[in-house]
Structures are given as structure tokens and as C-alpha cells.
Amino acid sequence: MKAITARAANLIRAWDGPLTKDLVQAPGEFGLGKVPERLKPDDTTTMVCGFCSTGCGLNIHLKDGQAINLSADTFYPVNLGMACPKGWEALTPLQADDRATTPLLRNERGVLEPVDWERALVLFCERFKDIQRRHGPESVAWLGTGQICTEELAFLGSLGKFGMGMIHGDGNTRQCMATAVTAYKQSFGFDAPPYTYQDFEESDVIVLVGSNLCIAHPIMWQRVMRNRNRPEIIVIDPRKTETAMAATQHYAIAPKSDLTLLYGIANIIIASGCLDRDYIRAHTNGFAEFAEFVTPYTTDAVAAATGLTAEELWRLAQTISDGKRVSFWWTMGVNQGHEATRTAQAIINLALMTGNMGRPGTGANSITGQCNAMGSRLFSNTTNLLGGHDFLNAADREKVARILGIEESRIPRQNSLAYDQIVQGIADGKIKGLWIVATNTSHSWINHNAFNELTKNLEFLVVQDMYSTTETAQRADLVLPAAGWGEKEGTFINSERRIGLLKRVARAPGQALSDFNIFKLIAQYWGCGEMFRAWTSPESAFQILKHLSQGQPCDISGIADYHMIDECGGVQWPWTSSEPPPQQRRLFEDGCFYHEDGRARFIFEKPREVPEPTDTEFPFILLTGRGTSSQWHTQTRTGKSDVLRRLYPSAVYVEINPIDAKRLGLVPQSQVVVSSRRGQVEATAVVTTTVQAGQVFMPMHYANVNQLTFPSVDPYSRQPNYKSCAVKVDPA
Amino acid sequence: MSLIEDTEPRTLIDELLAEQQQLTAVERFSRKHERDALPAQSRYYRELIPLSKPMLGEQYAFGVDLDICTGCKACVSACHSLNGLDDDEIWRNIGLVHGGTVEEPYQQTVTTACHHCVDPACLLGCPVRAYEKDADTGIVRHLDDQCIGCQYCVLKCPYDVPKYSEKRGIVRKCDMCHGRLSVGEAPACVQACPSGAITIRIVSKWEAVASSPEGSHLLPGAFDSSYTKPTTVFTTRRSIPANARPGDERALRLEHAHWPLIGMLVLTQLAAGIYLAAAGLAIWNAPLFEAVKAPLAVTAFLILNLGLGVSVLHLGRPLGAWRAFLGLRTSWMSREIFAFSFFAAPAAGFAAASLWDFATGSFPKLHRFEMFGNPAHLAAPFAIATAALGLIGVFCSAMIYVDTRRAFWSRELTFTKFFGTTFLLGAAGVVALLAWIVVPIPALSLVAILATVATLIRAALFGWEFTGFQQALQDPAHLHHRPALLAWTFQQPLLYARIALFAGAISLGLVPILQAGPIAACCATLAFLLTFVSQVIERFSFFTTVVAPRMPGPLVPETPTHA
């Protein structure tokens, strides 16, 4: 009777039914709390996220071994149960319709059509070998990535240089981290970001230079917010970014006046005597020359160059001087500049002279971009010989050859060309064959119209990617379908040098293969399979990398295997003991740097003019950068998630100051044309006070923005200068 | 044959392709957690949710600390994943409030979801009581299986919270993860905010009401809080500059057209207009009424039912519409459905009574049913009752929109448009109909009189609309500037079309005033059709150019859900 009444009541007012059941939750177990009932896992496993260098731990919900959902991992020492929207959506891009599922070959009608692996591999080898025979081994080059596993990067680098005889290979890490690499190498003697994320929580002064941490690295910002010392948060950025809003001090300097500013601050601090002279004496070289060098950077001169007032400069210097534990952090605002290496070193100099190094809450800390930029820096065999070694050093070549069991003569005795030089090589007709792996050059490269024009000079372009639809894959002669994050095993190394693990929790679509296995196949078809006999699996390759790292600052010989990485919540390099490591470790606690004399160096140089100053025809400085936290780089992945797509504007926009908008007669949200000497882009005008007059900002995620950027590089790191070029804005 | 296959060595390609399909995570890396372990994340969110349940007069509410929200959008994604929402479905939004000066720029990201109002407009508007304000928690829950997909709550909510799912035919919305809260777990967004900006608080409903006086807003640009008494508490220690406005304030965005509603409104108003004319005749000129009642009754009845039929297309789940009586106490949508149902009954009676004499002529046996007199005599009372109920129906239709408190759907504009359409289409429709009927001379003067009336209404309505439009377009401070700007930006061809339709209808409408005959009838019919199209366009603009209030949105509009 009761049941009948209940059913009758439910008929009048339906509290239950199939639609209600869609959203019913059930205890997820495995420490998850409630989860949607239809997505209840039968197991869980943790793996590192595959978007940015923060390297968050994601708790993958599994059903029959397959990923069905995920949540942020509470126990992972990086993110403490948090993730940004990209992390939450990490599984979605794997399901996209435009995944490359078979090798694709461009037919005589110019259309990419499916072929089998056998034919793709034979052709790959035939064409590249033919080019090398006719134009020399260095006529084939590769452009790699910071998005695939360390083991894969090492395989690619070894296969390319030792197996296939290539000389030139570089990665898209050139676009994000090359400056930090060069700066650290010259200043510390090794590419070694010294910090651990715990430092965000332990500082009393946090200085962010050219970093919109809230948007670009939300989970690092989380660590800042966990700081209980009520820190002064200083943001140095031309824009009033989300981070600048959240900071306690914001210095909206003129674009690319950062080097002058940092020298000026150094000058004030030196003049005021707030130095750690003991630290300088014991652990550094070149301070006297540096102190002498910065004397012309008077408050007045620096105020004029930066657009700040003298009071602001003093306050900034005072805050740094007063801090007991000052940490300096920088990202692309510094790295992507025309004098980026010296700017990064100017930050390092400030940390060294105030003794803010090697202690909790201190450091001159470069925040990385991509999930495995650090893996690429150490093991991609491009700029460095595997494991941070030197191609020009005979002993290093000998060591690597011995460990790999190859002849020393197979190791090039010259350095690779950098990314921009490889592109120039195509223009000069020296590079005829190009193999692009997991990067989207046709979108991301500076002034990419020029690059896209150049691809016509290539005799054979191979693109290896998860998607056949990237701007670059669409230009390829051959597309190799790659498995993605979540479909393969391996390791990533994050910003704080933490090696994290990837697991296979999803099936790759069609005939897509992990990059590791693609390299294995290419080695066999090329005829150098024997050389990689020991590279049976990513984990066996990891053991080889351990050997290679031995005796280096990045020595990881203490890490037993993947299980140890899994158990420990990732392991930061270096680690040589067999004991499980503490979860937060920083470098230089003993003040010993990696130069032969154990000292860090003060390195400095006079600032130079920007390569393309504004003029009457192109009166605006174009700033580029990340738009929202739901967008990743060229959007090949974030564009595949409906949710992420809903969280960012579908079309490109340009932010412009109200004064400029009024002068140009622009109505908010109207269409404008932004043009540089290299191209023009139609965009929606967004009128906001957060950009200064005379400047405009455009997010880099939209394909056409890099038609505008000016092709120049930092002379030391050869990293492109994305942060400054001259443009004009007209109503559309 | 199989022997050969078995012994054929597998190539490396085959081997690796097979290996790629093996899922190895579970087998290689077993998980340490016990199966029944408590939520691990609770160590971080414990302080973000209340320890106790709300007491009498209290309810749960979202708290948002603006000073630590930096717009990372993790809350939106986590809500999506942990609630298992559809691919493009989100229950939270991130917007922006910005302003300040060039020297002192200001921007503040804002995370918002359902405000679980004390007076939820969605709940009060729902015709089938598919909303429930939980007595214990104050959470405004949506009963998905009760929903008929009428989307009135979408129009009623001034914060754009309920979202219609085309696929499911219902609306869904944030339920504050009531299931999680009931077992001491934090809602997904609270769990996922990296900075702990979102909390669950217990608030007093009285205080929520007291802090929502007329003219108060949750944030700059948000709707007047006195309407629904939202409970979300936004806090900041920074001062929000006086000129701070929503990031999307200047964004031009057309709203959904709701074609079935356009069809339903115009057709039912046409029918009501015809009934009104019929009732007028019945009162003032019985013989004339007798002469023309049948065509009027039949035509109006068909039009009315077409309108009601079309309206069903608007519902995501029309089979549940019988529950519409549940909302009568608070919902104008319920009242409209009811009014039109009652409208249809005398309308059917009027049609039957008008046709009685024809029917008995063909089927004399029908006379047997005349025990209480000849039903044909009931035509006049039926006509008058139908007209009265028709007017009530049109009134209810108008109140549906007025009750949303959207500026462009104000009492003045909506009533003028809806009743104007009723009178105009009624007069023009009757003229078009009667001009074809060969009747004694007085009917001709009736046509002429009605044609004059139609022309006057047509001119007055058009003049009123277009002067209003021009004023609104030219004055950025005008209350209806945005709708005018939207129409001017996106619907210029329609504006010109309406001018042309008006000119055509006015000229053609003069003919039946001056003469009778087939030419006049053709002109009258054409004038009616042009007027009908013009009113359809008017209703299209009514729906599409209304400014739907919402919480502050981002500077650049995000990818839209539906075009």
C-alpha cells in the first residue's frame, strides 16, 4: 500500500526516475569521497599531468584498467589535491575525433591518405636516407618537444644523432626554457633550477618577474596562497594581470625595461649596503665588477627607462632588502626577450648578492613551461649531450658511448643548430628533410608565415603527433600517429626537478603507437635496431638514463625504478642514495655551485635596444602571453574539450587601453585589425585599463597571433622574443 | 591454412600494436588506498564547510572570498567532472568585474553558481513544481524527472543559472552537491579551489532578506537582489571602484528566439482578437452576428488550436504538461496554460453552436439532442465567454514575461505589444474574413468600420514602437538602449522589412474601407497577411533582443552554448 502511495506521489511530483538517476552519486571508495554512480571506479592510480611543468599528480579513476574519470591527487607533494581546469580535463582530449589513427601519406593529389605502418616506415627511411645521401647527413634535422616522456626524448635524440647520423635537432623547449638553461649554465655551472615548491610557502618576500602565475601556473599560485608568513608579493609586469591584482606590490614597468630595472634595484641595494657580504665572498665570483657596472643605473635613469617613480624603485629595493627569505621567480616575460639571458642573470645576481640562495623560501627560480621541458633539457640530446653532457668534450663523448655501447665516433663533435638556425637552414637550402615530433611549429613559431612558406623548400616533412589536424600536420608529407599522455609509460621532470610517472590507462586509437615504440620501429627499419637493443621499454631506457646521469649534477642513480618514483610521489634530482628521498629538496644548501671553483658568477651586460621599436606607422607594442588557464599553447588538446572550450573566447581578441581606444574611436567589442610589418590579424577589441596606453596584448593560443611577432632571438639562448614587436591597430 | 598463419612470425609492428592496447597501470602499480577509506581530500576542505547543519530559519550558502579568487576555473572543471555532467555542461561560471582608472586599474575575477535564493524565481515560476527549496538546507533543488522542459525558469532566473539540455529535454542546475554535504563532504567546487576561495556557510534567511533591499546587488552589474534574495556571500577587503562594471557589459548577445512561443503567442492573440470582434457583434448587433458567426467561430477555433499545438513543440517533455496545475499558486506559466485550456472549451462550444443549424440541416437526427432548447442560441454567450477568457489568456501570456522583471519585458511594453497584437490581428483578421462573404449591406459597413479600426491600431502601434525604438537607439542611457542596439546591429534587414510590411498593410488596408468586392477582399487578406508577418517579426525581436540578466561575465564572450 505504501509503495502504491509512493508511486502515486511520484507520479504527481517525480522525485525519482531515469533523469534523476543520471546525477546520482555513490561513495567512490579509494579515498575519493562521492563520485557519479555511473563513473564509480574499481581501482585508482596516480600519474603526473601532461600539460604544464607544475607536474601535478592526478588520481586516475579506473574501471577494468581503463581510465573513466580523474580527480586531483591529495597525497602528491606538488598539488595537494588540486588541479587546474586542464588537469581536470586531461582525459578528454584523448577521445577527440581527429586523433591520428593510422600513418597518413600525402598522395599525388596532395591529400593525406591512410597507409600502413610498414609502408610509412619504409618510406620514412628511404626518403630521409636519400636526402642524406644527396645533401649530407646534416641535411635532415628534427624539431622535438617538451611534451613527450624523458625516455622518448632520449630515444629520439640518440636515434637521430647516433643512429641516423643527424647533426641538428632541437625542441620547442627553445621557445620556453632556453634562456633559463643558458642563464643557469653560465651563472651556476649547470642548468639547475634550485628550488622546491615548498619555497613558495616559506618566503617572506616573493618576487615574480614576467610571470602571471595565477593563470599560467594556478597550482603554484595555490602554494603561494598557502604561505602563512603574510609575504610581500611583488609582481613586475607591464600588465595589471590577475597575479598583479592579487599581489601586494605591482610594478607596471615599460615593456622590456626589466633588465634596466633589475640593474637599478641592484644599484640601490649595493648603495644602501644591504648585502650579504659573507655569502658573496664565500660563494660567488665577479661581484666587484658587477657593483662597478651598475653604478650608472641611477634611480633617475632607471625611473626614466621603466616609467616607475623613484619612490617605487626605492620601495621595491627596500622590500627585497628587508626580506629574510626572498625568492625570485620568473617565467616567459623574461625568457622570451631579446636580452633574456642577461635579464634572468640579473635576477640571479640579486639573489646571490642578498644571500637568498640555498635556504628555505629563497632562490632565483625559473618556472618552466611544458610538462617535460626539464626532461628535454637534460636528456633530449640536442643542446646537451645526453644527461647534461657536452658534445665538444671528448671525455663526455667517451662516457656516453661506453654506457650506450656504441662507438664514440657516432657521437657528433659539434653542437646542434638551434631551432631558429634550423629554420634558417631550410631557407638556405641546407636542411632538406625535417621530422617534427609533438610540436606545432606552424602555429607557435615566431612570425610563422615565414616558416610556413619555407616548408615548401623541404623535400620531406614528417610530423609525428596525436592529431592529424594540427596546423603543422596539415603541411606534412607523412604523418605518424602517436599515442598520447595516458596511453603510454614514461617519466616527466617538472619545474622543481621532480621526476614523475606516466602510466598506461587508456587505449590508443587505431594504430597509434607511443613515441617510444615509433622510435623503436624506425630504428629497426633504418637498420640501427641493434644499437638500441637495450631500449626494450621506457623503464629499461630509464635505467640507461640513470647510468648516463651518474656523476652529473642531475645524478639520479639512486632511483631504483618506476615503482620507487610511484611510491615516493615523484623524486627530485639529484638522488644517489638508495633510501627514499625527502619530498622537498633544494639545491645549493652548502653554497657549492657547479663551476669548477664551486662559485656562482655575476654575469651582466649593457641593455640593448629592442629589435623593433615602435614608430609613427606602428605605434603600439604588442605583448603576447597566455590568455586563460583553460588554454594550452596551440590548443591542439585543450581545443578538444567542450568544457575547456566553454571557458575561453572562441576567437582572437586584443586588449587595449581606454585612452588608445578613445583616440582610435574604438567601441568595446568592435572588430579591429592589428597589423605588423609581417602580417595582419582581425580581432575583437577589449578595452581595459589592465594594459597600459601604447601597448596591446594578444593571447598566443590563437593561430594567427604569431603572424605578427618579430623574428628575433636572444643571442645566448637563441630563444625567440615573443614579448615585444611594433604593431598598429585600425578599426576593421 | 591456419597452420601457416600460426607459424608466420609476428612482425615488430604487430607486436607493438598489440602491446599498445594493453592497459598496464593496475597490474604494474597497485594502489595503496583501502577500498573503504574516508575522503582523503577532507583534510584540506574540512575548514571550508560548516560542522553543523542549518537550524530553523537558516540555510546553506556559498561564500566567495573575492580577494583570493584569481579566475583559474578549476571549480568549473571539477564541478563538471565530479558531478558527471554532459560534455559541454557547466554549473559554474567565471566572470570579471573591471574598472578603475588608467593609473589605478582594477579587475576582479568572480566565480558564481546558483545562489540558492530565499525567494527563488525559478521555483516560483515553475509550472509543475520541479523545484524544491529544501526545508533543512535551503538548497534549491531541481527535480529532473518532474521537469517538462518549458524553460520558464531559464527566463525567470536573473543569474542565468538553470541551463536547458536539448539532448535531455530538461533543465539542470547546481544542487550545491547536496548529496556530498549530507555526508560531510564538501561540494566539488569547494574541494577543488586551489586557494580555498569558495566555502559553504550557514546564513540566516532573515539576514539574506534584510541584506537584499530594493536596489542592492551581489556585485556591480548583478540583478537587483530584492527580486530573489540570493544567499551567496561575496566578500572582499579591497574596495571595488565606483565605476567597476561587468566584463561583458558591452558584449552584444542575442537571446534564444523560442520559435514555438512566437508562433503560439501570435496565433493565440489572433484568435483572441477574432473572438473579441465576435463578442462585440453579439452584443451590439445580433442579426449581423448571426450572419457571420460560423466562419468566425470556425476560423478562430482552428487558429487557437494551431497556436496551442505549436506551443507543445516548445516543451522538452510535453507528456508531463498535465502536471501544470501544480504551479497555479505562483506561476504565470501555469496560469497561462490553464487560461488557454479554459479558453479552448467555450471556443469549442462557440464553434459547435455556430455550426448547429448547418449540422442539423445535414443530419436531422441531431434534433434529438435539443432537449434543452436549440444549442444554436448558445453561440452568443459562448462568443462572449470565449472573448473574456481569451483576454485573460493574453493577460496571462503577458504576465509570464512581465514576471521575469527583464527591462525590455516591462509591463508597459509587453501589455502594449500583446494586446496591441490581439486588437490589430483580430480586426485585420475579421476584415479579411468577412470581406469575402456575400452578406447584406450592413455587413459591408461593418467591414469598413473594422478596416478603419485595424488601420488606426496599425498606425498607432507602429508609431509607438518605432518612436520608442528610435529614442532607445539614440540615447545610450535609455532603459531599452541595449535591445535597440542589438536589433540595429544584428537585425537591420528585419527592421526595414517591418517598415515595408507596415507601408504595404496600411495602403492595402485602405481598400476595404472604401469599397467592397473581390478586389477589396484580396486587399484585406493581403493586408492581414502582411500584418501577421510583421507581428511575427515583432515577437522574434521581443525574444531575441531582450537583455537577459546574468552575473558579471568575462571581458570577451566565451564560446556560446547554442547559437
Interface residues (C-beta under 8 A of the other chain):
Chain A: I12 R13 A14 W15 D16 G17 P18 L19 T20 D22 L23 V24 Q25 E29 F30 G31 L32 G33 K34 V35 P36 R38 L39 D43 T44 T45 M47 I60 L62 D64 G65 Q66 N69 L70 S71 A72 T74 F75 L80 G81 M82 A83 C84 P85 G87 W88 E89 W117 E118 L121 C214 I215 P218 I219 W221 Q222 M225 K240 E242 T243 M245 A246 A483 E487 K488 E489 L501 K503 R504 V505 A506 R507 A508 Q511 A512 L513 S514 N517 K520 L521 Q524 Y562 H563 D566 T628 S629 S630 D642 V643 L644 R645 R646 L647 Y648 P649 S650 Y653 E655 N657 P658 I659 V667 P668 Q669 T684 V686 T688 T689 T690 Q692 A693
Chain B: T11 L12 I13 L16 L17 E19 Q20 Q21 Q22 L23 T24 A25 V26 E27 R28 F29 R31 H33 E34 R35 D36 A37 L38 P39 A40 Q41 S42 R43 Y44 D67 I68 T70 G71 C72 K73 A74 V76 S77 A78 H80 S81 L82 N83 G84 D87 D88 I90 I94 H98 G99 G100 T101 V102 P105 Y106 Q107 Q108 T109 R129 L143 D144 D145 Q146 C147 R168 I170 R172 D175 C177 G179 R180 V183 E185 Q191 A192 C193 P194 S195 G196 R250 A251 L252 G320 R323 L326 P554 L555 V556 P557 E558 T559 P560 T561
